[in-house]
Structures are given as C-alpha cells and as structure tokens.
Amino acid sequence: MPRSVNAVASRAKRKKILKQTKGYFLRRKNVWTVAKNAHEKALSYAYRDRKTKKRNFRALWIQRINAGARLHGLSYSQFMGLVHKKNVELNRKTLADLAMNNPKAFEAIVKQVKK
C-alpha cells in the first residue's frame, strides 16, 4: 500500500508562513526553511517586546514627569512622594501627558501637592 501524506494541508501550512513572511529580506521571504525560522524568531521577538514596550513607556513617562517637576523645583522622587502623600489619583501616564502638553495644569498639580 502506498504511503499516504496530506500534501494539501502541508502546502497550505507552508503558504501561510510564506504569506506572513512577505516583506522580509532576501531568502527569509521565499525559501521555506529560512522563512520558517525567521517567522518563529519574529514571533518570539514580538512576544518579548510586548512586555518591553510597557517598560519603555513607563521610563518615558518618568522622564517627562521628572522634567516637568524640575521646572518647579522638585525632583521626580520628591514629586511622586508628595503625589502619593496627598492622594492625587493620577497615574504616571496622565501626569506625563499633562507635563508635556498642558504645563499650566501640571503646574496646578505641583502647587496643590506642595501645600
């Protein structure tokens, strides 16, 4: 009895991966073994960097809050300590946005926590 292989499903799987690697450089887009490895690596990078993105944004927010606070004579740690002490219910993302795009509102928050 001849060996039975599901060529239709195998080819579909390969086409799916090759379609997802469209736009990659050189053989990574059209040679099955290279494309498969590149795709697996890309997925692992995507998973890792979804976590890293959160870290990077938090660091950016901290830098922006620090810059805004220093304009008013406070360091980041002093400012955040006062924010928590006065129970100001604003997160870092919001504070950073205010520091960048609405300095007057940020100044009002600084004055409120300095009291």
TILUMLUM-713105 format. One record per residue: x, y, z of N, C-alpha, C in turn. Coordinates in nm, 4 decimals. Example, Ala and Ser with C-alpha at 12.3 -4.5 7.8 and 13.67 -1.06 7.14 Angstrom:
R       nX       nY       nZ      caX      caY      caZ       cX       cY       cZ
R   1.3190  -0.5690   0.7800   1.2300  -0.4500   0.7800   1.3200  -0.3300   0.7800
R   1.2850  -0.2250   0.7080   1.3670  -0.1060   0.7140   1.2900   0.0030   0.7870
END
This chain:
R       nX       nY       nZ      caX      caY      caZ       cX       cY       cZ
R   0.0847  -0.1187   0.0000   0.0000   0.0000   0.0000   0.0888   0.1244   0.0000
R   0.0602   0.2218  -0.0853   0.1449   0.3409  -0.0917   0.1321   0.4267   0.0335
R   0.2372   0.5009   0.0579   0.2403   0.5893   0.1744   0.1451   0.7063   0.1524
R   0.0663   0.7376   0.2531  -0.0314   0.8454   0.2409   0.0194   0.9693   0.3150
R   0.0284   1.0788   0.2443   0.0680   1.2049   0.3075  -0.0353   1.3110   0.2723
R  -0.0579   1.4007   0.3621  -0.1575   1.5048   0.3380  -0.0879   1.6259   0.2762
R  -0.0627   1.6181   0.1469   0.0117   1.7230   0.0769  -0.0653   1.8548   0.0753
R  -0.1973   1.8478   0.0735  -0.2779   1.9694   0.0664  -0.2582   2.0517   0.1949
R  -0.2669   1.9864   0.3081  -0.2514   2.0566   0.4359  -0.1078   2.1049   0.4550
R  -0.0109   2.0245   0.4143   0.1293   2.0638   0.4273   0.1585   2.1877   0.3439
R   0.1088   2.1875   0.2204   0.1315   2.3019   0.1321   0.0605   2.4273   0.1853
R  -0.0579   2.4074   0.2400  -0.1323   2.5211   0.2950  -0.0575   2.5820   0.4127
R   0.0009   2.4957   0.4953   0.0771   2.5444   0.6098   0.1984   2.6252   0.5639
R   0.2675   2.5725   0.4613   0.3838   2.6445   0.4087   0.3433   2.7773   0.3454
R   0.2339   2.7770   0.2703   0.1875   2.9011   0.2073   0.1503   3.0053   0.3119
R   0.0915   2.9592   0.4210   0.0515   3.0514   0.5279   0.1745   3.1204   0.5873
R   0.2800   3.0432   0.6157   0.4033   3.1006   0.6721   0.4686   3.1940   0.5705
R   0.4761   3.1517   0.4443   0.5385   3.2353   0.3421   0.4607   3.3646   0.3208
R   0.3294   3.3591   0.3362   0.2493   3.4795   0.3248   0.2806   3.5753   0.4409
R   0.3014   3.5197   0.5603   0.3306   3.6026   0.6769   0.4709   3.6614   0.6730
R   0.5626   3.5982   0.5993   0.6992   3.6499   0.5903   0.7173   3.7416   0.4693
R   0.6092   3.7759   0.4019   0.6157   3.8671   0.2884   0.6743   4.0002   0.3363
R   0.7716   4.0509   0.2656   0.8345   4.1764   0.3048   0.9662   4.1573   0.3770
R   0.9991   4.0336   0.4155   1.1284   4.0077   0.4779   1.2379   4.0190   0.3729
R   1.3624   4.0227   0.4169   1.4770   4.0480   0.3294   1.5360   3.9181   0.2759
R   1.5762   3.9198   0.1502   1.6437   3.8089   0.0829   1.5651   3.6785   0.0929
R   1.6337   3.5692   0.1318   1.5694   3.4380   0.1308   1.4698   3.4185   0.2446
R   1.4674   3.5116   0.3366   1.3772   3.4971   0.4512   1.2310   3.5044   0.4092
R   1.2054   3.5542   0.2892   1.0667   3.5690   0.2447   1.0192   3.4565   0.1536
R   1.1122   3.3809   0.0911   1.0640   3.2863  -0.0094   1.1244   3.1462  -0.0028
R   1.2219   3.1225   0.0833   1.2773   2.9879   0.0993   1.2167   2.9298   0.2265
R   1.1484   2.8171   0.2124   1.0663   2.7639   0.3206   1.1415   2.7504   0.4524
R   1.2563   2.6852   0.4536   1.3245   2.6596   0.5812   1.3736   2.7893   0.6446
R   1.4254   2.8786   0.5637   1.4740   3.0070   0.6158   1.3560   3.0914   0.6641
R   1.2486   3.0920   0.5860   1.1305   3.1703   0.6227   1.0675   3.1176   0.7508
R   1.0642   2.9855   0.7654   1.0056   2.9257   0.8862   1.0838   2.9678   1.0097
R   1.2159   2.9622   1.0016   1.2999   3.0030   1.1147   1.2851   3.1521   1.1447
R   1.2813   3.2330   1.0392   1.2662   3.3778   1.0569   1.1322   3.4100   1.1204
R   1.0287   3.3388   1.0790   0.8946   3.3621   1.1326   0.8875   3.3241   1.2810
R   0.9450   3.2104   1.3162   0.9463   3.1682   1.4577   1.0219   3.2693   1.5431
R   1.1348   3.3163   1.4918   1.2140   3.4160   1.5645   1.1351   3.5460   1.5794
R   1.0660   3.5845   1.4734   0.9866   3.7076   1.4774   0.8762   3.6974   1.5815
R   0.8127   3.5826   1.5907   0.7066   3.5641   1.6905   0.7619   3.5724   1.8324
R   0.8818   3.5173   1.8526   0.9408   3.5239   1.9871   0.9796   3.6674   2.0210
R   1.0302   3.7419   1.9220   1.0611   3.8831   1.9450   0.9337   3.9626   1.9754
R   0.8265   3.9323   1.9034   0.7006   4.0041   1.9235   0.6491   3.9806   2.0648
R   0.6562   3.8560   2.1114   0.6101   3.8237   2.2465   0.6950   3.8973   2.3500
R   0.8262   3.8909   2.3323   0.9182   3.9561   2.4268   0.8964   4.1070   2.4293
R   0.8814   4.1649   2.3106   0.8768   4.3106   2.3029   0.7421   4.3697   2.3410
R   0.6372   4.2863   2.3465   0.5120   4.3370   2.4032   0.5307   4.3685   2.5511
R   0.6173   4.2932   2.6178   0.6482   4.3213   2.7583   0.7434   4.4419   2.7692
R   0.8420   4.4460   2.6811   0.9420   4.5528   2.6850   0.8791   4.6887   2.6573
R   0.7769   4.6911   2.5709   0.7110   4.8167   2.5355   0.6534   4.8842   2.6606
R   0.5973   4.8048   2.7484   0.5391   4.8599   2.8711   0.6470   4.9244   2.9572
R   0.7626   4.8592   2.9671   0.8760   4.9140   3.0429   0.9244   5.0445   2.9824
R   0.9359   5.0453   2.8487   0.9867   5.1642   2.7810   0.8944   5.2838   2.8000
R   0.7635   5.2596   2.7925   0.6698   5.3699   2.8105   0.6730   5.4223   2.9533
R   0.6830   5.3329   3.0511   0.6904   5.3787   3.1897   0.8148   5.4644   3.2097
R   0.9280   5.4226   3.1521   1.0514   5.5013   3.1627   1.0349   5.6388   3.0977
R   0.9676   5.6432   2.9835   0.9431   5.7698   2.9147   0.8555   5.8622   2.9992
R   0.7503   5.8054   3.0585   0.6626   5.8858   3.1445   0.7389   5.9426   3.2620
R   0.8248   5.8620   3.3219   0.9035   5.9071   3.4376   0.9954   6.0223   3.3968
R   1.0594   6.0119   3.2808   1.1467   6.1195   3.2333   1.0690   6.2486   3.2113
R   0.9501   6.2375   3.1552   0.8700   6.3569   3.1292   0.8207   6.4209   3.2590
R   0.7780   6.3382   3.3531   0.7342   6.3920   3.4827   0.8516   6.4580   3.5539
R   0.9678   6.3949   3.5480   1.0881   6.4484   3.6117   1.1224   6.5852   3.5532
R   1.1182   6.5959   3.4204   1.1495   6.7243   3.3561   1.0495   6.8314   3.3985
R   0.9216   6.7956   3.4028   0.8197   6.8915   3.4437   0.8332   6.9312   3.5898
R   0.8640   6.8357   3.6750   0.8767   6.8635   3.8183   0.9985   6.9506   3.8465
R   1.1062   6.9279   3.7753   1.2293   7.0056   3.7983   1.2116   7.1524   3.7600
R   1.1199   7.1811   3.6672   1.0907   7.3207   3.6346   1.0292   7.3943   3.7541
R   0.9728   7.3173   3.8461   0.9081   7.3754   3.9638   0.9844   7.3461   4.0922
R   1.1116   7.3086   4.0798   1.1986   7.2930   4.1959   1.1850   7.1628   4.2720
R   1.1324   7.0591   4.2082   1.1211   6.9280   4.2726   1.1870   6.8228   4.1843
R   1.2405   6.7201   4.2497   1.2874   6.6063   4.1716   1.1684   6.5127   4.1492
R   1.1885   6.4135   4.0649   1.0813   6.3175   4.0369   1.0391   6.2455   4.1641
R   1.1370   6.1990   4.2411   1.1032   6.1197   4.3597   1.0317   6.2049   4.4646
R   1.0752   6.3296   4.4799   1.0071   6.4185   4.5746   0.8628   6.4436   4.5283
R   0.8477   6.4713   4.4007   0.7152   6.4999   4.3462   0.6214   6.3807   4.3622
R   0.6679   6.2621   4.3258   0.5828   6.1438   4.3353   0.5517   6.1098   4.4811
R   0.6480   6.1353   4.5695   0.6213   6.1147   4.7117   0.5087   6.2038   4.7601
R   0.5118   6.3312   4.7178   0.4056   6.4250   4.7561   0.2715   6.3872   4.6911
R   0.2764   6.3398   4.5678   0.1544   6.2991   4.4980   0.0861   6.1860   4.5755
R   0.1645   6.0878   4.6178   0.1067   5.9758   4.6917   0.0602   6.0183   4.8309
R   0.1356   6.1093   4.8928   0.1001   6.1568   5.0268  -0.0325   6.2336   5.0245
R  -0.0533   6.3142   4.9191  -0.1750   6.3949   4.9064  -0.2899   6.3182   4.8394
R  -0.2675   6.1898   4.8093  -0.3697   6.1034   4.7479  -0.4241   6.1606   4.6162
R  -0.3342   6.2092   4.5323  -0.3733   6.2545   4.3989  -0.3902   6.1297   4.3126
R  -0.5087   6.1123   4.2561  -0.5424   5.9897   4.1840  -0.5079   5.9977   4.0356
R  -0.3875   6.0424   4.0024  -0.3435   6.0487   3.8634  -0.2270   5.9525   3.8448
R  -0.2322   5.8743   3.7384  -0.1223   5.7810   3.7130  -0.0098   5.8511   3.6365
R   0.0993   5.7804   3.6191   0.2165   5.8386   3.5538   0.1882   5.8783   3.4097
R   0.1081   5.7976   3.3410   0.0761   5.8277   3.2009   0.0067   5.9642   3.1907
R  -0.0904   5.9872   3.2785  -0.1646   6.1129   3.2763  -0.0766   6.2295   3.3179
R   0.0032   6.2086   3.4222   0.0932   6.3153   3.4679   0.1930   6.3531   3.3593
R   0.2463   6.2532   3.2905   0.3431   6.2799   3.1833   0.2771   6.3565   3.0690
R   0.1539   6.3201   3.0355   0.0823   6.3897   2.9290   0.0575   6.5351   2.9677
R   0.0199   6.5571   3.0935  -0.0012   6.6944   3.1395   0.1294   6.7739   3.1377
R   0.2376   6.7114   3.1818   0.3675   6.7792   3.1858   0.4118   6.8219   3.0456
R   0.3828   6.7382   2.9461   0.4248   6.7688   2.8092   0.3292   6.8659   2.7392
R   0.1999   6.8377   2.7474   0.1035   6.9069   2.6620   0.0220   7.0154   2.7313
R   0.0226   7.0157   2.8643  -0.0563   7.1142   2.9370   0.0205   7.1593   3.0611
R   0.1267   7.2380   3.0434   0.2124   7.2758   3.1561   0.1387   7.3529   3.2662
R   0.0364   7.4270   3.2309  -0.0378   7.5032   3.3326  -0.1119   7.4086   3.4272
R  -0.1730   7.3065   3.3725  -0.2422   7.2082   3.4563  -0.1428   7.1334   3.5434
R  -0.0257   7.1004   3.4863   0.0772   7.0318   3.5641   0.1266   7.1215   3.6775
R   0.1418   7.2495   3.6478   0.1843   7.3455   3.7499   0.0813   7.3529   3.8626
R  -0.0461   7.3473   3.8283  -0.1518   7.3489   3.9302  -0.1425   7.2258   4.0201
R  -0.1104   7.1117   3.9608  -0.0942   6.9888   4.0408   0.0262   7.0029   4.1325
R   0.1355   7.0583   4.0812   0.2558   7.0771   4.1633   0.2244   7.1701   4.2814
R   0.1531   7.2787   4.2556   0.1167   7.3718   4.3628   0.0261   7.3037   4.4652
R  -0.0639   7.2202   4.4177  -0.1563   7.1506   4.5079  -0.0808   7.0543   4.5999
R   0.0151   6.9808   4.5458   0.0870   6.8837   4.6291   0.1919   6.9516   4.7179
R   0.2376   7.0700   4.6783   0.3371   7.1417   4.7588   0.2776   7.2003   4.8863
R   0.1442   7.2258   4.8870   0.0786   7.2879   5.0021   0.1049   7.2101   5.1295
END
